[in-house]
Amino acid sequence: MKVEEHSKRQQQVGQWKVNIVSYRLGDQYYCTVDNVEPGATLARAQGLTRDEAEKKALGKAEGMLAKTLVMALVSRRRTKGTADR
């Protein structure tokens, strides 16, 4: 099989800039979402259409990034609470 309809773009998800790479292989579309810095893969998905694969992968990535943001805030709160004692 040959990769067809390859696409790469950047998009903002919350505070984070991500790369979205999608392509068709046979009957399926595949999508990978990674954070631009440092380039770690956040999510992968597949679907019958490019839109379906991208929506699934972006949904997973948004969930992961939302948790990361919450953890950063929790860390700051703990540090601030410790300093107040």
KOLZALUM-824399 format. One record per residue: x, y, z of N, C-alpha, C, O in turn. Coordinates in Angstrom, 3 decimals. Atoms other than C-alpha are relative to their C-alpha. Layout:
% KOLZALUM-824399
<tidren n_x="X" n_y="Y" n_z="Z" ca_x="X" ca_y="Y" ca_z="Z" c_x="X" c_y="Y" c_z="Z" o_x="X" o_y="Y" o_z="Z"/>
...
END
This chain:
% KOLZALUM-824399
<tidren n_x="0.830" n_y="-1.188" n_z="0.000" ca_x="0.000" ca_y="0.000" ca_z="0.000" c_x="0.878" c_y="1.256" c_z="0.000" o_x="2.030" o_y="1.237" o_z="0.434"/>
<tidren n_x="-0.709" n_y="-1.272" n_z="0.127" ca_x="1.017" ca_y="3.588" ca_z="-0.615" c_x="-0.727" c_y="1.081" c_z="0.803" o_x="-1.955" o_y="1.172" o_z="0.771"/>
<tidren n_x="0.580" n_y="-1.123" n_z="-0.742" ca_x="0.483" ca_y="6.610" ca_z="1.651" c_x="-0.486" c_y="1.039" c_z="-1.005" o_x="0.239" o_y="1.419" o_z="-1.925"/>
<tidren n_x="0.577" n_y="-1.021" n_z="0.874" ca_x="-1.822" ca_y="9.125" ca_z="-0.038" c_x="-0.640" c_y="1.091" c_z="0.845" o_x="-0.917" o_y="0.894" o_z="2.029"/>
<tidren n_x="0.679" n_y="-1.135" n_z="-0.636" ca_x="-3.371" ca_y="12.488" ca_z="0.831" c_x="0.661" c_y="0.412" c_z="1.313" o_x="-0.028" o_y="0.694" o_z="2.293"/>
<tidren n_x="-0.761" n_y="-0.387" n_z="-1.190" ca_x="-0.643" ca_y="13.321" ca_z="3.359" c_x="-0.209" c_y="1.482" c_z="0.288" o_x="-0.174" o_y="2.308" o_z="-0.623"/>
<tidren n_x="0.231" n_y="-1.381" n_z="-0.404" ca_x="-1.298" ca_y="16.516" ca_z="5.320" c_x="0.681" c_y="0.253" c_z="1.338" o_x="0.642" o_y="-0.597" o_z="2.227"/>
<tidren n_x="-0.601" n_y="-0.390" n_z="-1.271" ca_x="0.614" ca_y="18.335" ca_z="8.077" c_x="-0.303" c_y="1.466" c_z="0.238" o_x="-0.133" o_y="2.304" o_z="-0.648"/>
<tidren n_x="0.285" n_y="-1.387" n_z="-0.341" ca_x="-0.432" ca_y="21.490" ca_z="9.880" c_x="0.171" c_y="0.191" c_z="1.503" o_x="0.230" o_y="-0.780" o_z="2.258"/>
<tidren n_x="-0.065" n_y="-0.325" n_z="-1.422" ca_x="-0.119" ca_y="23.258" ca_z="13.231" c_x="-1.306" c_y="0.653" c_z="0.423" o_x="-1.954" o_y="1.349" o_z="-0.358"/>
<tidren n_x="1.233" n_y="-0.558" n_z="-0.541" ca_x="-3.027" ca_y="24.234" ca_z="15.436" c_x="0.208" c_y="0.262" c_z="1.479" o_x="0.984" o_y="-0.434" o_z="2.133"/>
<tidren n_x="-0.041" n_y="-0.317" n_z="-1.418" ca_x="-3.457" ca_y="25.799" ca_z="18.856" c_x="-1.082" c_y="-0.801" c_z="0.714" o_x="-2.242" o_y="-0.791" o_z="0.302"/>
<tidren n_x="0.956" n_y="0.728" n_z="-0.843" ca_x="-5.113" ca_y="23.577" ca_z="21.481" c_x="0.197" c_y="0.534" c_z="1.410" o_x="1.149" o_y="0.161" o_z="2.096"/>
<tidren n_x="-0.182" n_y="-0.673" n_z="-1.288" ca_x="-5.634" ca_y="25.656" ca_z="24.608" c_x="1.242" c_y="0.866" c_z="-0.086" o_x="1.357" o_y="1.710" o_z="-0.975"/>
<tidren n_x="-1.259" n_y="-0.756" n_z="0.003" ca_x="-2.198" ca_y="27.071" ca_z="25.446" c_x="1.064" c_y="-0.666" c_z="-0.864" o_x="2.138" o_y="-0.103" o_z="-1.076"/>
<tidren n_x="-1.011" n_y="0.832" n_z="0.632" ca_x="-0.413" ca_y="24.397" ca_z="23.461" c_x="-0.088" c_y="0.045" c_z="-1.525" o_x="-1.177" o_y="0.026" o_z="-2.098"/>
<tidren n_x="-0.076" n_y="0.103" n_z="1.452" ca_x="0.725" ca_y="24.400" ca_z="19.848" c_x="0.276" c_y="-1.465" c_z="-0.338" o_x="1.197" o_y="-2.069" o_z="0.213"/>
<tidren n_x="-0.171" n_y="1.407" n_z="0.369" ca_x="0.376" ca_y="20.958" ca_z="18.237" c_x="0.137" c_y="-0.157" c_z="-1.510" o_x="-0.361" o_y="0.664" o_z="-2.281"/>
<tidren n_x="-0.070" n_y="0.414" n_z="1.394" ca_x="1.261" ca_y="19.327" ca_z="14.927" c_x="-1.057" c_y="-1.063" c_z="-0.233" o_x="-1.234" o_y="-1.960" o_z="0.592"/>
<tidren n_x="0.997" n_y="0.998" n_z="0.381" ca_x="-1.489" ca_y="17.361" ca_z="13.207" c_x="0.440" c_y="-0.574" c_z="-1.343" o_x="0.510" o_y="0.145" o_z="-2.340"/>
<tidren n_x="-0.416" n_y="0.687" n_z="1.220" ca_x="-0.338" ca_y="14.811" ca_z="10.625" c_x="-1.056" c_y="-1.048" c_z="-0.315" o_x="-1.388" o_y="-1.879" o_z="0.530"/>
<tidren n_x="0.985" n_y="1.001" n_z="0.395" ca_x="-2.907" ca_y="12.806" ca_z="8.690" c_x="0.288" c_y="-0.474" c_z="-1.416" o_x="0.894" o_y="0.236" o_z="-2.219"/>
<tidren n_x="-0.223" n_y="0.600" n_z="1.313" ca_x="-2.840" ca_y="10.530" ca_z="5.680" c_x="-0.957" c_y="-1.167" c_z="-0.193" o_x="-1.557" o_y="-1.664" o_z="0.759"/>
<tidren n_x="0.846" n_y="1.154" n_z="0.325" ca_x="-4.772" ca_y="7.783" ca_z="3.907" c_x="0.914" c_y="-1.153" c_z="-0.391" o_x="1.875" o_y="-0.982" o_z="-1.140"/>
<tidren n_x="-0.694" n_y="1.229" n_z="0.334" ca_x="-3.482" ca_y="4.239" ca_z="3.701" c_x="-1.073" c_y="-1.046" c_z="-0.262" o_x="-1.712" o_y="-1.535" o_z="0.670"/>
<tidren n_x="1.093" n_y="0.910" n_z="0.355" ca_x="-5.843" ca_y="1.943" ca_z="1.822" c_x="-1.340" c_y="0.683" c_z="0.212" o_x="-1.575" o_y="1.778" o_z="-0.297"/>
<tidren n_x="1.344" n_y="-0.524" n_z="-0.261" ca_x="-9.405" ca_y="2.497" ca_z="3.051" c_x="-0.078" c_y="0.870" c_z="1.251" o_x="-1.118" o_y="1.473" o_z="1.517"/>
<tidren n_x="0.019" n_y="-0.685" n_z="-1.288" ca_x="-8.434" ca_y="4.123" ca_z="6.350" c_x="0.838" c_y="1.279" c_z="-0.033" o_x="1.827" o_y="1.385" o_z="-0.757"/>
<tidren n_x="-0.779" n_y="-1.212" n_z="-0.242" ca_x="-7.253" ca_y="7.580" ca_z="7.371" c_x="0.618" c_y="-0.126" c_z="1.385" o_x="-0.005" o_y="-0.647" o_z="2.310"/>
<tidren n_x="-0.727" n_y="0.052" n_z="-1.253" ca_x="-4.680" ca_y="7.883" ca_z="10.143" c_x="0.412" c_y="1.412" c_z="0.380" o_x="0.696" o_y="2.241" o_z="-0.485"/>
<tidren n_x="-0.372" n_y="-1.333" n_z="-0.477" ca_x="-3.866" ca_y="10.893" ca_z="12.297" c_x="0.855" c_y="-0.142" c_z="1.253" o_x="0.585" o_y="-0.974" o_z="2.120"/>
<tidren n_x="-0.869" n_y="-0.085" n_z="-1.173" ca_x="-1.109" ca_y="11.663" ca_z="14.797" c_x="0.052" c_y="1.459" c_z="0.431" o_x="0.202" o_y="2.356" o_z="-0.398"/>
<tidren n_x="-0.103" n_y="-1.353" n_z="-0.561" ca_x="-1.077" ca_y="14.701" ca_z="17.088" c_x="1.172" c_y="-0.001" c_z="0.969" o_x="1.247" o_y="-0.842" o_z="1.865"/>
<tidren n_x="-1.131" n_y="-0.125" n_z="-0.926" ca_x="2.146" ca_y="15.780" ca_z="18.797" c_x="0.156" c_y="1.456" c_z="0.416" o_x="-0.255" o_y="2.376" o_z="-0.292"/>
<tidren n_x="-0.253" n_y="-1.378" n_z="-0.423" ca_x="3.164" ca_y="18.796" ca_z="20.813" c_x="1.271" c_y="0.475" c_z="-0.686" o_x="2.242" o_y="-0.272" o_z="-0.805"/>
<tidren n_x="-1.104" n_y="-0.559" n_z="0.783" ca_x="5.524" ca_y="21.057" ca_z="18.901" c_x="1.300" c_y="-0.043" c_z="0.804" o_x="2.346" o_y="-0.407" o_z="0.266"/>
<tidren n_x="-1.174" n_y="0.045" n_z="-0.882" ca_x="7.946" ca_y="21.324" ca_z="21.827" c_x="-0.286" c_y="-0.989" c_z="1.102" o_x="-1.146" o_y="-0.674" o_z="1.925"/>
<tidren n_x="-1.179" n_y="0.532" n_z="0.656" ca_x="9.432" ca_y="18.693" ca_z="22.383" c_x="-0.307" c_y="-0.955" c_z="-1.160" o_x="0.607" o_y="-1.610" o_z="-1.660"/>
<tidren n_x="0.324" n_y="0.856" n_z="1.137" ca_x="7.554" ca_y="16.788" ca_z="19.652" c_x="-0.475" c_y="-1.396" c_z="0.399" o_x="-0.454" o_y="-2.311" o_z="-0.424"/>
<tidren n_x="0.465" n_y="1.299" n_z="-0.474" ca_x="6.195" ca_y="13.922" ca_z="21.754" c_x="-1.414" c_y="-0.265" c_z="-0.504" o_x="-2.263" o_y="0.626" o_z="-0.488"/>
<tidren n_x="1.330" n_y="0.368" n_z="0.482" ca_x="3.205" ca_y="12.071" ca_z="20.325" c_x="-0.988" c_y="0.017" c_z="1.157" o_x="-0.748" o_y="-0.591" o_z="2.200"/>
<tidren n_x="1.054" n_y="-0.074" n_z="-1.001" ca_x="0.055" ca_y="12.860" ca_z="22.292" c_x="-1.110" c_y="-0.999" c_z="-0.281" o_x="-1.647" o_y="-1.616" o_z="0.639"/>
<tidren n_x="1.133" n_y="0.865" n_z="0.337" ca_x="-2.534" ca_y="10.835" ca_z="20.389" c_x="0.109" c_y="-0.490" c_z="-1.437" o_x="0.695" o_y="0.156" o_z="-2.305"/>
<tidren n_x="0.129" n_y="0.574" n_z="1.343" ca_x="-3.143" ca_y="8.605" ca_z="17.401" c_x="-1.430" c_y="-0.479" c_z="-0.145" o_x="-2.068" o_y="-0.881" o_z="0.828"/>
<tidren n_x="1.360" n_y="0.494" n_z="0.249" ca_x="-6.431" ca_y="7.680" ca_z="15.772" c_x="-0.129" c_y="-0.372" c_z="-1.474" o_x="0.695" o_y="0.013" o_z="-2.303"/>
<tidren n_x="0.299" n_y="0.336" n_z="1.383" ca_x="-7.898" ca_y="6.226" ca_z="12.613" c_x="-1.502" c_y="0.090" c_z="-0.214" o_x="-2.282" o_y="0.000" o_z="0.733"/>
<tidren n_x="1.409" n_y="-0.109" n_z="0.331" ca_x="-11.203" ca_y="6.602" ca_z="10.817" c_x="-0.223" c_y="-0.210" c_z="-1.482" o_x="0.727" o_y="-0.341" o_z="-2.255"/>
<tidren n_x="0.348" n_y="0.201" n_z="1.406" ca_x="-13.028" ca_y="6.161" ca_z="7.544" c_x="0.200" c_y="1.265" c_z="-0.823" o_x="0.326" o_y="1.200" o_z="-2.046"/>
<tidren n_x="-0.252" n_y="-1.279" n_z="0.680" ca_x="-12.545" ca_y="9.874" ca_z="6.719" c_x="1.111" c_y="0.727" c_z="0.741" o_x="1.389" o_y="0.428" o_z="1.902"/>
<tidren n_x="-1.043" n_y="-0.811" n_z="-0.641" ca_x="-9.757" ca_y="12.366" ca_z="7.431" c_x="-0.590" c_y="0.751" c_z="1.189" o_x="0.019" o_y="0.814" o_z="2.257"/>
<tidren n_x="0.653" n_y="-0.766" n_z="-1.060" ca_x="-12.184" ca_y="14.448" ca_z="9.488" c_x="-0.230" c_y="-0.857" c_z="1.241" o_x="0.020" o_y="-0.410" o_z="2.360"/>
<tidren n_x="0.266" n_y="0.902" n_z="-1.119" ca_x="-13.150" ca_y="11.471" ca_z="11.655" c_x="1.297" c_y="-0.329" c_z="0.751" o_x="1.330" o_y="-0.276" o_z="1.981"/>
<tidren n_x="-1.279" n_y="0.336" n_z="-0.635" ca_x="-9.521" ca_y="10.471" ca_z="12.315" c_x="0.563" c_y="1.199" c_z="0.758" o_x="1.044" o_y="1.053" o_z="1.882"/>
<tidren n_x="-0.531" n_y="-1.198" n_z="-0.654" ca_x="-8.484" ca_y="14.052" ca_z="13.117" c_x="-0.811" c_y="0.377" c_z="1.231" o_x="-0.241" o_y="0.759" o_z="2.253"/>
<tidren n_x="0.835" n_y="-0.331" n_z="-1.168" ca_x="-11.443" ca_y="14.657" ca_z="15.433" c_x="0.294" c_y="-0.935" c_z="1.165" o_x="0.381" o_y="-0.489" o_z="2.309"/>
<tidren n_x="-0.299" n_y="0.958" n_z="-1.066" ca_x="-10.697" ca_y="11.471" ca_z="17.388" c_x="1.354" c_y="0.306" c_z="0.640" o_x="1.471" o_y="0.353" o_z="1.865"/>
<tidren n_x="-1.346" n_y="-0.257" n_z="-0.520" ca_x="-6.983" ca_y="12.241" ca_z="17.721" c_x="0.052" c_y="1.317" c_z="0.761" o_x="0.656" o_y="1.386" o_z="1.831"/>
<tidren n_x="0.019" n_y="-1.295" n_z="-0.700" ca_x="-7.573" ca_y="15.897" ca_z="18.650" c_x="-0.758" c_y="-0.084" c_z="1.318" o_x="-0.369" o_y="0.548" o_z="2.300"/>
<tidren n_x="0.747" n_y="0.188" n_z="-1.243" ca_x="-10.154" ca_y="14.852" ca_z="21.237" c_x="0.856" c_y="-0.637" c_z="1.083" o_x="0.838" o_y="-0.207" o_z="2.236"/>
<tidren n_x="-0.899" n_y="0.660" n_z="-0.951" ca_x="-7.645" ca_y="12.522" ca_z="22.889" c_x="1.089" c_y="0.975" c_z="0.465" o_x="1.388" o_y="1.060" o_z="1.656"/>
<tidren n_x="-1.074" n_y="-0.941" n_z="-0.332" ca_x="-4.897" ca_y="15.166" ca_z="22.740" c_x="-0.510" c_y="1.114" c_z="0.917" o_x="0.168" o_y="1.492" o_z="1.872"/>
<tidren n_x="0.573" n_y="-1.058" n_z="-0.842" ca_x="-7.169" ca_y="17.861" ca_z="24.209" c_x="-0.177" c_y="-0.493" c_z="1.427" o_x="0.098" o_y="0.240" o_z="2.377"/>
<tidren n_x="0.165" n_y="0.580" n_z="-1.330" ca_x="-7.970" ca_y="15.548" ca_z="27.125" c_x="1.328" c_y="-0.092" c_z="0.746" o_x="1.413" o_y="0.232" o_z="1.931"/>
<tidren n_x="-1.319" n_y="0.111" n_z="-0.632" ca_x="-4.291" ca_y="14.900" ca_z="27.792" c_x="0.558" c_y="1.374" c_z="0.376" o_x="1.093" o_y="1.556" o_z="1.470"/>
<tidren n_x="-0.533" n_y="-1.336" n_z="-0.274" ca_x="-3.326" ca_y="18.558" ca_z="27.544" c_x="-0.766" c_y="0.690" c_z="1.116" o_x="-0.180" o_y="1.437" o_z="1.899"/>
<tidren n_x="0.796" n_y="-0.584" n_z="-1.088" ca_x="-6.181" ca_y="19.594" ca_z="29.828" c_x="0.476" c_y="-0.535" c_z="1.351" o_x="0.540" o_y="0.219" o_z="2.322"/>
<tidren n_x="-0.508" n_y="0.581" n_z="-1.243" ca_x="-4.864" ca_y="17.198" ca_z="32.495" c_x="1.372" c_y="0.570" c_z="0.345" o_x="1.668" o_y="0.821" o_z="1.514"/>
<tidren n_x="-1.326" n_y="-0.570" n_z="-0.220" ca_x="-1.343" ca_y="18.538" ca_z="32.063" c_x="-0.125" c_y="1.394" c_z="0.589" o_x="0.593" o_y="1.734" o_z="1.530"/>
<tidren n_x="0.215" n_y="-1.352" n_z="-0.502" ca_x="-2.578" ca_y="22.090" ca_z="32.618" c_x="-0.474" c_y="-0.039" c_z="1.442" o_x="0.001" o_y="0.741" o_z="2.267"/>
<tidren n_x="0.519" n_y="0.116" n_z="-1.358" ca_x="-4.497" ca_y="21.043" ca_z="35.738" c_x="1.120" c_y="-0.392" c_z="0.945" o_x="1.217" o_y="0.161" o_z="2.041"/>
<tidren n_x="-1.094" n_y="0.425" n_z="-0.859" ca_x="-1.438" ca_y="19.290" ca_z="37.149" c_x="0.977" c_y="1.147" c_z="0.253" o_x="1.495" o_y="1.278" o_z="1.362"/>
<tidren n_x="-0.891" n_y="-1.149" n_z="-0.175" ca_x="0.687" ca_y="22.415" ca_z="36.572" c_x="-0.591" c_y="0.973" c_z="1.011" o_x="0.131" o_y="1.519" o_z="1.845"/>
<tidren n_x="0.651" n_y="-0.909" n_z="-0.952" ca_x="-1.854" ca_y="24.515" ca_z="38.467" c_x="0.022" c_y="-0.582" c_z="1.402" o_x="0.238" o_y="0.148" o_z="2.369"/>
<tidren n_x="-0.030" n_y="0.652" n_z="-1.309" ca_x="-2.020" ca_y="21.987" ca_z="41.304" c_x="1.390" c_y="0.143" c_z="0.605" o_x="1.524" o_y="0.420" o_z="1.797"/>
<tidren n_x="-1.380" n_y="-0.129" n_z="-0.475" ca_x="1.772" ca_y="22.073" ca_z="41.578" c_x="0.264" c_y="1.410" c_z="0.508" o_x="0.872" o_y="1.591" o_z="1.563"/>
<tidren n_x="-0.186" n_y="-1.394" n_z="-0.420" ca_x="1.764" ca_y="25.880" ca_z="41.752" c_x="-0.731" c_y="0.282" c_z="1.306" o_x="-0.208" o_y="0.974" o_z="2.179"/>
<tidren n_x="0.789" n_y="-0.223" n_z="-1.221" ca_x="-0.963" ca_y="25.849" ca_z="44.410" c_x="0.702" c_y="-0.617" c_z="1.207" o_x="0.749" o_y="-0.022" o_z="2.283"/>
<tidren n_x="-0.704" n_y="0.660" n_z="-1.107" ca_x="0.988" ca_y="23.369" ca_z="46.530" c_x="1.226" c_y="0.810" c_z="0.418" o_x="1.487" o_y="0.991" o_z="1.607"/>
<tidren n_x="-1.185" n_y="-0.792" n_z="-0.285" ca_x="4.136" ca_y="25.449" ca_z="46.254" c_x="-0.377" c_y="1.282" c_z="0.721" o_x="0.280" o_y="1.672" o_z="1.686"/>
<tidren n_x="0.445" n_y="-1.248" n_z="-0.615" ca_x="2.258" ca_y="28.638" ca_z="47.125" c_x="-0.488" c_y="-0.265" c_z="1.416" o_x="-0.193" o_y="0.512" o_z="2.323"/>
<tidren n_x="0.499" n_y="0.350" n_z="-1.331" ca_x="0.526" ca_y="26.936" ca_z="50.076" c_x="1.115" c_y="-0.263" c_z="0.969" o_x="1.012" o_y="0.097" o_z="2.141"/>
<tidren n_x="-1.156" n_y="0.284" n_z="-0.840" ca_x="3.876" ca_y="25.763" ca_z="51.423" c_x="0.692" c_y="1.290" c_z="0.413" o_x="1.126" o_y="1.428" o_z="1.557"/>
<tidren n_x="-0.673" n_y="-1.275" n_z="-0.279" ca_x="5.343" ca_y="29.268" ca_z="51.193" c_x="-0.776" c_y="0.834" c_z="1.013" o_x="-0.193" o_y="1.644" o_z="1.733"/>
<tidren n_x="0.840" n_y="-0.794" n_z="-0.890" ca_x="2.397" ca_y="30.695" ca_z="53.152" c_x="0.110" c_y="-0.456" c_z="1.463" o_x="-0.314" o_y="0.264" o_z="2.367"/>
<tidren n_x="-0.023" n_y="0.545" n_z="-1.357" ca_x="3.090" ca_y="28.519" ca_z="56.204" c_x="1.029" c_y="0.644" c_z="0.872" o_x="1.160" o_y="0.284" o_z="2.042"/>
END
